[in-house]
Amino acid sequence: MNYEQFVWVSFFTLTVVELLLLSKPAPRLIRLSTGALLTLLLGIVHSEIAFQAPLIFGVTFFVVGLYRIFNIMRFSYGRMNQEYLYKSTRRTSEVIVGYQITLIALYFLLSKINFIANNYLNILTVLIGVSHFYLLLVLIKNIKMYSVDLTNKVLDKDDKMLPTVTVAIPARNETSDLEECLQSIIDSDYKKLEILVFDDCSQEQASYVIKKFAHEGVRFIQGDEPGDSWLPKNAAYQKLMQEASGDIILFCGVDVRVEKDTISKLISCMVAESLQMISVLPKRSIQIQQSNVVQLTRYMWELLLPRMYLKRPPVLSTLWVIDRNKLLSLGGFLSVKRMIVPESYFARECSNKSGYKFLLVDNLGVTSLKTAAAQRTTAIRVRYPQLHRKPEMLLAVTFVLLLLFIFPYVMFIASVLTNKWAYLIAYSLVIVLQLFIYVLIVKEVISSNRLIYTLRSFAIPFIDIVIMHWSMIAYEFGEVIWKQRNVCLPVMRVIPSLPKLEDKK
């Protein structure tokens, strides 16, 4: 047996050991010691394979191996429920090993089949070009599907049959933002309106806002600490739902500003189209548009994928409206108390019978004033749970972003340096298709200086990769602070499955 064969035998032996380690519960000391030794040996073996193999294969194989090592580290750390810990880490290990075996198979395939070996870059270029064209078509179709003209959907505001509306706002230690948000809602021309604010254990600086708006008819609900089993925001939503008396509940954050007729238009759309739920993509406020790139990463994933066909409709938590009876029939927030984006569950359930709509409307008058720091915090809080807390899914998304959105620039520069004119033209076209994608996304979100933000949008893939990994590391080993609370505990200490709802209409 030569050295190269020894390295490969070691790789497969360590793989078997890894799967056995993740299959049976063991004391924490054994997990830590065995995990540390396995991490060291896997690091050595992956490094040797990377040095022996051709550059592209070796680097890719090594990077995938890093996720295996990360998975063993999270297993050793053991933040999750013990039963779920073994199930989750073993599944991750099996999937990532599957990725590596697929890479090995492709490597030997390329070395054995001359046509593929000689034309793999051409095939890859065609696939990247076709993928960009498809994504552009999906984006155009989604924008057309989600765009609604609300000009003619105006109900008689004096109609006694209009549904009553409860505006529900969770707030914690908010002062000027809460004041401005409430003032914009109080100025609404919708008459049958109830405004509730959940005061989530705010400090004394928020007391003057509470006193001022209590005289304006706003009802404040005093909150308690939610405990370890609830995400604080979901607990606030649950309390607001219980206190709401309106036929329809409008949930929004304190960073939202609405115009005088915004609520009237939303309710008109719900009534006219017999909808049970609406979620809105807001325009970014001109005052803070310098911080839009982080938020655009979220909007890109909501707009760019064929979500309706995947039965995962786009949804945003900025402002959303739902029929109260439908919300109650779905179990309220008790059924999603640990879910970082609970709105996605309700949107999916409502969309089953065409009762949900995601709105892109220029004339709705919904703007968001979320700052750069708040956008970054939100992205870190949301991104890893959106990937179902699965490192293997994060790896797959990272690979797609690198291949589709970053690799074309590498090839463009390489083509210029090597005078490969065919590749230069092909990847120039790919970059132009990317430009069209960013132009359309920016047009739906930004109201001014769109050229600047379109150019900034080329950084979206890099930012998203950083945010995903930042979020993963924070959830698995650190803290994710939102509104002065660490949300890791309820998110990561999950139970194997949620109880089924008894009454689900």
C-alpha positions as CSV (number, residue, x, y, z in Angstrom):
1,M,0.0,0.0,0.0
2,N,1.5,3.3,-1.1
3,Y,1.1,6.6,0.8
4,E,-1.8,7.9,-1.4
5,Q,-3.7,4.7,-0.9
6,F,-3.1,4.9,2.9
7,V,-4.6,8.4,2.9
8,W,-7.7,7.3,1.2
9,V,-8.1,4.2,3.5
10,S,-7.7,6.6,6.5
11,F,-10.4,8.9,5.1
12,F,-12.9,6.1,4.8
13,T,-11.9,4.6,8.2
14,L,-12.4,8.0,9.9
15,T,-15.7,8.4,8.1
16,V,-17.0,5.1,9.6
17,V,-15.7,6.1,13.0
18,E,-17.4,9.5,12.7
19,L,-20.8,7.9,11.9
20,L,-20.5,5.4,14.8
21,L,-19.6,8.3,17.2
22,L,-22.7,10.2,16.2
23,S,-25.0,7.2,16.5
24,K,-25.1,6.5,20.2
25,P,-25.3,8.8,23.2
26,A,-22.2,9.2,25.3
27,P,-21.1,11.3,28.3
28,R,-19.9,14.8,27.5
29,L,-16.3,14.1,28.4
30,I,-16.1,11.2,25.9
31,R,-17.8,13.4,23.3
32,L,-15.3,16.2,23.8
33,S,-12.2,13.9,23.8
34,T,-13.3,11.7,20.9
35,G,-14.5,14.7,19.0
36,A,-11.2,16.6,19.4
37,L,-9.1,13.6,18.2
38,L,-11.4,13.0,15.3
39,T,-11.3,16.6,14.3
40,L,-7.5,16.6,14.3
41,L,-7.2,13.4,12.2
42,L,-9.9,14.5,9.7
43,G,-8.0,17.9,9.4
44,I,-4.8,16.0,8.6
45,V,-6.4,13.6,6.1
46,H,-8.3,16.3,4.3
47,S,-5.2,18.4,4.0
48,E,-3.3,15.5,2.5
49,I,-6.0,14.8,-0.1
50,A,-6.1,18.5,-1.0
51,F,-2.4,18.5,-1.6
52,Q,-2.4,15.3,-3.7
53,A,-5.4,16.1,-5.9
54,P,-5.8,18.7,-8.7
55,L,-6.3,22.3,-7.4
56,I,-10.1,22.7,-8.0
57,F,-11.0,19.3,-6.7
58,G,-8.6,19.4,-3.8
59,V,-9.7,22.9,-2.6
60,T,-13.4,22.0,-2.9
61,F,-12.9,18.6,-1.1
62,F,-11.0,20.4,1.7
63,V,-13.7,23.1,2.2
64,V,-16.5,20.5,2.4
65,G,-14.3,18.7,4.9
66,L,-14.3,21.8,7.1
67,Y,-18.0,21.5,7.5
68,R,-17.6,17.9,8.7
69,I,-15.2,19.2,11.3
70,F,-17.6,22.0,12.3
71,N,-20.4,19.4,12.7
72,I,-18.2,17.3,15.0
73,M,-17.5,20.5,17.0
74,R,-21.2,21.3,17.4
75,F,-21.8,17.6,18.4
76,S,-19.1,17.9,21.1
77,Y,-20.4,21.3,22.3
78,G,-23.9,19.8,22.6
79,R,-26.1,22.9,22.8
80,M,-29.3,21.1,21.5
81,N,-31.7,18.7,23.1
82,Q,-29.7,15.4,23.5
83,E,-32.0,13.3,21.4
84,Y,-32.2,15.9,18.7
85,L,-28.4,16.5,18.9
86,Y,-27.6,13.0,17.8
87,K,-30.2,12.9,15.1
88,S,-29.2,16.3,13.7
89,T,-25.4,15.9,13.7
90,R,-25.6,12.3,12.3
91,R,-27.9,13.6,9.5
92,T,-25.5,16.4,8.7
93,S,-22.5,14.1,8.7
94,E,-24.2,11.6,6.3
95,V,-25.2,14.4,3.9
96,I,-21.7,16.0,3.9
97,V,-20.1,12.6,3.4
98,G,-22.5,12.2,0.5
99,Y,-21.3,15.5,-0.9
100,Q,-17.7,14.3,-0.7
101,I,-18.4,10.9,-2.3
102,T,-20.2,12.8,-5.1
103,L,-17.1,14.9,-5.6
104,I,-14.9,11.7,-5.7
105,A,-17.2,10.2,-8.3
106,L,-17.1,13.3,-10.4
107,Y,-13.4,13.4,-10.2
108,F,-13.0,9.9,-11.4
109,L,-15.7,10.5,-14.1
110,L,-13.7,13.4,-15.4
111,S,-10.5,11.4,-15.5
112,K,-12.1,8.5,-17.3
113,I,-14.5,10.1,-19.9
114,N,-12.4,12.3,-22.3
115,F,-15.4,14.3,-23.6
116,I,-16.4,15.5,-20.2
117,A,-12.8,16.0,-19.1
118,N,-12.1,18.1,-22.2
119,N,-15.4,20.1,-22.1
120,Y,-16.3,20.3,-18.4
121,L,-15.7,24.1,-18.3
122,N,-17.8,24.6,-21.4
123,I,-20.6,22.5,-19.8
124,L,-20.3,24.5,-16.6
125,T,-20.5,27.8,-18.5
126,V,-23.6,26.8,-20.3
127,L,-25.3,25.6,-17.0
128,I,-24.4,28.9,-15.3
129,G,-25.8,31.0,-18.2
130,V,-29.0,29.0,-18.4
131,S,-29.4,29.3,-14.6
132,H,-29.1,33.0,-14.7
133,F,-31.6,33.3,-17.6
134,Y,-34.0,31.1,-15.7
135,L,-33.7,33.1,-12.5
136,L,-34.3,36.3,-14.4
137,L,-37.5,34.9,-15.9
138,V,-38.6,33.7,-12.4
139,L,-38.0,37.1,-11.0
140,I,-39.9,38.9,-13.8
141,K,-42.8,36.4,-13.3
142,N,-42.8,36.9,-9.5
143,I,-42.8,40.6,-9.7
144,K,-45.7,40.5,-12.1
145,M,-47.5,38.0,-9.8
146,Y,-46.9,40.0,-6.6
147,S,-47.5,43.5,-8.0
148,V,-51.1,44.7,-7.4
149,D,-52.8,47.9,-8.4
150,L,-54.8,49.0,-5.4
151,T,-56.1,52.2,-7.0
152,N,-59.5,50.7,-7.8
153,K,-59.7,48.5,-4.7
154,V,-61.1,51.1,-2.3
155,L,-64.0,50.3,-0.1
156,D,-66.6,52.7,1.3
157,K,-65.0,53.8,4.5
158,D,-68.5,54.5,6.0
159,D,-69.7,51.0,5.3
160,K,-70.9,49.5,8.5
161,M,-70.0,46.0,7.2
162,L,-66.3,46.8,7.0
163,P,-64.2,44.4,9.2
164,T,-62.7,45.8,12.4
165,V,-58.9,46.0,12.4
166,T,-56.5,45.6,15.3
167,V,-53.0,47.0,14.8
168,A,-50.7,45.0,17.0
169,I,-47.2,46.3,17.7
170,P,-44.6,44.5,19.9
171,A,-42.3,47.1,21.5
172,R,-39.3,46.8,23.8
173,N,-37.3,49.9,25.0
174,E,-38.5,51.9,22.0
175,T,-38.9,55.7,22.2
176,S,-38.8,57.9,19.1
177,D,-39.4,54.9,16.7
178,L,-42.5,53.9,18.6
179,E,-43.8,57.4,18.8
180,E,-43.4,58.0,15.0
181,C,-44.9,54.6,14.2
182,L,-47.9,55.1,16.4
183,Q,-48.5,58.6,15.0
184,S,-48.5,57.4,11.4
185,I,-51.1,54.7,12.4
186,I,-53.3,57.1,14.4
187,D,-53.5,59.4,11.3
188,S,-55.0,56.5,9.3
189,D,-58.4,57.2,7.6
190,Y,-59.6,53.7,8.5
191,K,-62.3,54.3,11.1
192,K,-62.8,50.8,12.7
193,L,-59.4,50.6,14.2
194,E,-58.0,49.3,17.4
195,I,-54.3,49.9,18.3
196,L,-52.5,47.6,20.7
197,V,-48.9,47.9,21.9
198,F,-47.2,45.1,23.8
199,D,-44.8,46.8,26.2
200,D,-42.2,44.0,26.4
201,C,-40.6,44.8,29.8
202,S,-39.4,48.2,28.6
203,Q,-37.2,50.3,30.8
204,E,-38.2,53.7,32.2
205,Q,-37.2,55.7,29.1
206,A,-40.2,54.4,27.2
207,S,-42.7,55.4,29.9
208,Y,-43.4,58.9,28.5
209,V,-44.4,57.4,25.1
210,I,-46.8,55.1,26.8
211,K,-48.4,57.9,28.8
212,K,-48.7,60.2,25.8
213,F,-50.4,57.8,23.5
214,A,-52.7,56.3,26.1
215,H,-54.6,59.6,25.7
216,E,-54.8,58.9,22.0
217,G,-56.8,55.7,22.4
218,V,-53.8,53.4,22.2
219,R,-54.0,50.5,24.6
220,F,-50.7,49.3,26.1
221,I,-50.4,45.7,27.4
222,Q,-47.7,45.1,30.0
223,G,-45.6,42.0,29.3
224,D,-43.7,39.5,31.4
225,E,-40.4,37.7,30.7
226,P,-41.3,35.0,28.2
227,G,-39.2,32.2,29.7
228,D,-36.9,29.7,27.9
229,S,-39.6,27.9,25.8
230,W,-40.8,31.0,23.9
231,L,-39.1,33.4,21.5
232,P,-39.8,36.8,23.0
233,K,-41.3,38.2,19.8
234,N,-43.6,35.2,19.4
235,A,-44.7,35.5,23.0
236,A,-45.5,39.2,22.3
237,Y,-47.5,38.2,19.2
238,Q,-49.5,35.6,21.2
239,K,-50.4,38.1,23.9
240,L,-51.4,40.7,21.3
241,M,-53.6,38.1,19.5
242,Q,-55.3,37.2,22.7
243,E,-56.1,40.8,23.5
244,A,-57.1,41.8,20.0
245,S,-60.8,42.3,19.3
246,G,-60.6,43.1,15.6
247,D,-61.8,40.8,12.8
248,I,-58.3,41.3,11.2
249,I,-55.0,41.7,12.9
250,L,-52.2,43.8,11.4
251,F,-48.8,43.0,12.9
252,C,-45.9,45.4,12.4
253,G,-42.7,46.6,13.9
254,V,-41.9,50.0,15.3
255,D,-39.6,50.7,12.3
256,V,-42.7,50.8,10.0
257,R,-44.3,54.0,8.8
258,V,-47.7,54.0,6.9
259,E,-49.6,56.6,5.0
260,K,-53.1,57.8,5.7
261,D,-54.8,55.3,3.4
262,T,-52.4,52.3,3.7
263,I,-54.6,50.3,6.1
264,S,-57.7,51.1,4.0
265,K,-56.0,49.8,0.9
266,L,-54.8,46.6,2.6
267,I,-58.3,45.8,3.9
268,S,-59.8,46.6,0.5
269,C,-57.4,44.1,-1.1
270,M,-58.3,41.4,1.5
271,V,-62.0,41.9,1.1
272,A,-62.0,42.2,-2.7
273,E,-59.9,39.0,-3.2
274,S,-61.2,37.0,-0.2
275,L,-57.7,36.7,1.3
276,Q,-56.9,35.4,4.7
277,M,-53.4,36.9,4.9
278,I,-51.2,39.5,3.3
279,S,-47.5,40.3,3.7
280,V,-45.9,43.4,2.3
281,L,-42.5,44.2,0.9
282,P,-41.8,47.8,2.2
283,K,-40.0,50.6,0.5
284,R,-36.8,51.6,2.2
285,S,-36.8,55.0,3.8
286,I,-34.7,57.6,1.9
287,Q,-33.1,58.7,5.2
288,I,-31.4,55.3,5.8
289,Q,-30.9,53.9,2.3
290,Q,-27.2,53.8,2.7
291,S,-27.7,50.6,4.7
292,N,-29.8,48.7,2.2
293,V,-27.4,46.1,1.0
294,V,-27.8,43.7,4.0
295,Q,-31.6,43.9,3.7
296,L,-31.4,43.3,0.0
297,T,-30.0,39.8,0.7
298,R,-33.3,38.9,2.3
299,Y,-35.4,40.4,-0.4
300,M,-33.3,38.6,-3.1
301,W,-34.2,35.2,-1.7
302,E,-37.9,36.1,-1.3
303,L,-38.2,37.4,-4.9
304,L,-35.7,35.3,-6.9
305,L,-37.0,31.8,-6.2
306,P,-40.1,30.1,-7.6
307,R,-41.5,29.9,-4.0
308,M,-45.1,29.5,-4.9
309,Y,-44.3,26.3,-6.8
310,L,-42.2,25.1,-3.9
311,K,-45.1,25.7,-1.5
312,R,-42.9,28.2,0.4
313,P,-44.5,31.5,-0.4
314,P,-42.4,34.7,0.2
315,V,-43.1,36.5,3.4
316,L,-41.7,39.3,5.4
317,S,-42.3,40.2,9.1
318,T,-42.1,44.0,8.5
319,L,-45.9,44.3,8.1
320,W,-48.4,41.5,7.7
321,V,-52.2,41.2,8.0
322,I,-54.1,38.1,8.9
323,D,-57.7,37.1,9.5
324,R,-58.1,36.6,13.3
325,N,-60.3,33.5,13.0
326,K,-57.8,31.9,10.6
327,L,-55.0,32.6,13.0
328,L,-56.8,31.0,15.8
329,S,-57.7,28.0,13.8
330,L,-54.0,27.4,13.0
331,G,-53.2,27.3,16.8
332,G,-52.1,30.9,17.1
333,F,-48.4,31.4,18.0
334,L,-48.4,28.4,20.4
335,S,-47.8,26.2,17.4
336,V,-44.7,28.3,16.3
337,K,-43.4,29.6,19.6
338,R,-39.8,28.7,18.8
339,M,-40.0,29.6,15.1
340,I,-37.8,32.5,14.2
341,V,-40.1,33.5,11.3
342,P,-43.6,32.4,12.4
343,E,-45.2,34.3,9.6
344,S,-43.9,31.8,7.1
345,Y,-45.9,29.0,8.7
346,F,-49.1,31.0,8.5
347,A,-48.4,32.1,4.9
348,R,-47.8,28.5,3.8
349,E,-51.1,27.4,5.4
350,C,-53.1,30.2,4.0
351,S,-51.6,29.8,0.5
352,N,-52.9,26.2,0.3
353,K,-56.4,27.6,-0.7
354,S,-55.1,30.7,-2.5
355,G,-55.8,32.7,0.7
356,Y,-52.4,34.4,0.8
357,K,-50.8,37.2,-1.2
358,F,-47.4,38.8,-1.1
359,L,-47.6,42.4,-2.2
360,L,-45.2,44.6,-4.1
361,V,-47.0,48.0,-4.5
362,D,-45.5,51.4,-5.1
363,N,-48.7,53.2,-4.0
364,L,-49.3,51.4,-0.7
365,G,-47.3,53.8,1.4
366,V,-45.4,51.3,3.6
367,T,-41.8,52.3,4.5
368,S,-39.2,50.8,6.8
369,L,-36.7,52.8,8.8
370,K,-34.6,49.9,10.0
371,T,-31.0,51.1,10.5
372,A,-27.8,49.3,9.3
373,A,-27.2,47.8,12.8
374,A,-30.7,46.6,13.1
375,Q,-30.6,45.1,9.6
376,R,-27.4,43.2,10.4
377,T,-28.8,42.0,13.7
378,T,-32.0,40.8,12.1
379,A,-30.1,39.0,9.3
380,I,-27.9,37.2,11.8
381,R,-31.0,36.3,13.9
382,V,-33.0,35.0,10.9
383,R,-30.5,33.4,8.5
384,Y,-29.4,30.2,10.2
385,P,-32.9,29.2,11.4
386,Q,-34.2,29.9,7.8
387,L,-31.8,27.1,6.7
388,H,-33.4,24.9,9.4
389,R,-30.2,25.0,11.5
390,K,-28.6,22.6,9.0
391,P,-24.9,23.1,8.2
392,E,-25.3,20.9,5.1
393,M,-28.0,23.2,3.8
394,L,-25.7,26.2,4.5
395,L,-22.9,24.5,2.6
396,A,-25.2,23.8,-0.4
397,V,-26.4,27.5,-0.5
398,T,-22.8,28.7,-0.2
399,F,-21.8,26.5,-3.1
400,V,-24.6,27.8,-5.3
401,L,-23.8,31.4,-4.5
402,L,-20.1,30.9,-5.2
403,L,-20.8,29.0,-8.5
404,L,-23.6,31.2,-9.9
405,F,-22.8,34.7,-8.6
406,I,-19.0,34.8,-7.8
407,F,-17.4,32.3,-10.2
408,P,-18.4,34.3,-13.3
409,Y,-16.2,37.2,-12.2
410,V,-13.3,34.9,-11.6
411,M,-13.8,33.5,-15.1
412,F,-14.2,36.9,-16.6
413,I,-10.9,38.1,-15.1
414,A,-9.1,34.8,-16.1
415,S,-10.5,35.2,-19.7
416,V,-9.1,38.7,-20.0
417,L,-5.7,37.6,-18.7
418,T,-5.5,34.6,-21.0
419,N,-7.3,36.1,-24.0
420,K,-10.0,33.4,-24.0
421,W,-12.5,35.4,-26.0
422,A,-15.3,32.8,-26.1
423,Y,-15.3,32.6,-22.3
424,L,-15.0,36.4,-22.0
425,I,-18.1,36.9,-24.1
426,A,-20.0,34.2,-22.3
427,Y,-19.3,35.4,-18.8
428,S,-19.9,39.1,-19.9
429,L,-23.4,38.0,-20.8
430,V,-23.8,36.2,-17.5
431,I,-22.7,39.4,-15.6
432,V,-25.2,41.4,-17.7
433,L,-28.0,39.0,-16.7
434,Q,-26.9,39.5,-13.0
435,L,-27.2,43.2,-13.6
436,F,-30.7,42.9,-14.8
437,I,-31.6,40.8,-11.8
438,Y,-30.2,43.4,-9.4
439,V,-31.9,46.3,-11.3
440,L,-35.3,44.7,-10.9
441,I,-34.8,43.9,-7.2
442,V,-33.6,47.4,-6.4
443,K,-36.5,48.9,-8.4
444,E,-39.0,47.2,-6.1
445,V,-37.2,48.3,-2.9
446,I,-35.4,51.6,-3.4
447,S,-37.1,54.8,-4.2
448,S,-34.1,56.9,-5.1
449,N,-30.4,56.7,-6.1
450,R,-31.1,53.3,-7.7
451,L,-28.0,53.2,-9.8
452,I,-25.8,53.4,-6.8
453,Y,-27.6,50.7,-5.0
454,T,-27.7,48.5,-8.1
455,L,-23.9,48.6,-8.2
456,R,-23.7,47.9,-4.5
457,S,-26.0,44.9,-5.1
458,F,-23.1,43.0,-6.7
459,A,-21.8,42.6,-3.1
460,I,-25.0,40.7,-2.1
461,P,-23.6,37.1,-2.6
462,F,-20.5,37.9,-0.5
463,I,-22.5,39.6,2.2
464,D,-25.0,36.7,2.3
465,I,-22.2,34.1,2.7
466,V,-20.7,36.1,5.6
467,I,-24.0,36.5,7.3
468,M,-25.0,32.8,6.9
469,H,-21.7,31.7,8.6
470,W,-21.8,34.4,11.2
471,S,-25.4,33.4,12.1
472,M,-24.5,29.7,12.2
473,I,-21.5,30.2,14.5
474,A,-23.4,32.5,16.8
475,Y,-26.3,30.0,17.2
476,E,-24.1,27.0,17.6
477,F,-21.5,28.4,19.9
478,G,-22.3,31.9,21.0
479,E,-25.2,34.3,21.5
480,V,-27.7,35.9,19.2
481,I,-28.9,39.1,20.9
482,W,-32.2,40.6,19.9
483,K,-33.8,43.4,21.9
484,Q,-31.3,42.8,24.7
485,R,-32.2,39.1,24.9
486,N,-30.3,36.0,23.8
487,V,-32.6,34.0,21.5
488,C,-30.3,31.0,21.1
489,L,-31.9,29.1,24.0
490,P,-35.4,28.7,22.6
491,V,-34.2,28.3,19.0
492,M,-31.5,25.7,19.6
493,R,-33.0,23.7,22.4
494,V,-35.7,22.2,20.2
495,I,-37.7,19.1,20.8
496,P,-37.7,16.4,18.2
497,S,-41.2,17.3,16.9
498,L,-44.0,19.6,17.7
499,P,-47.4,18.2,19.0
500,K,-50.1,18.0,16.3
501,L,-52.9,20.6,16.5
502,E,-56.2,19.1,17.4
503,D,-58.4,21.7,15.9
504,K,-57.0,22.8,12.5
505,K,-59.6,24.1,10.1
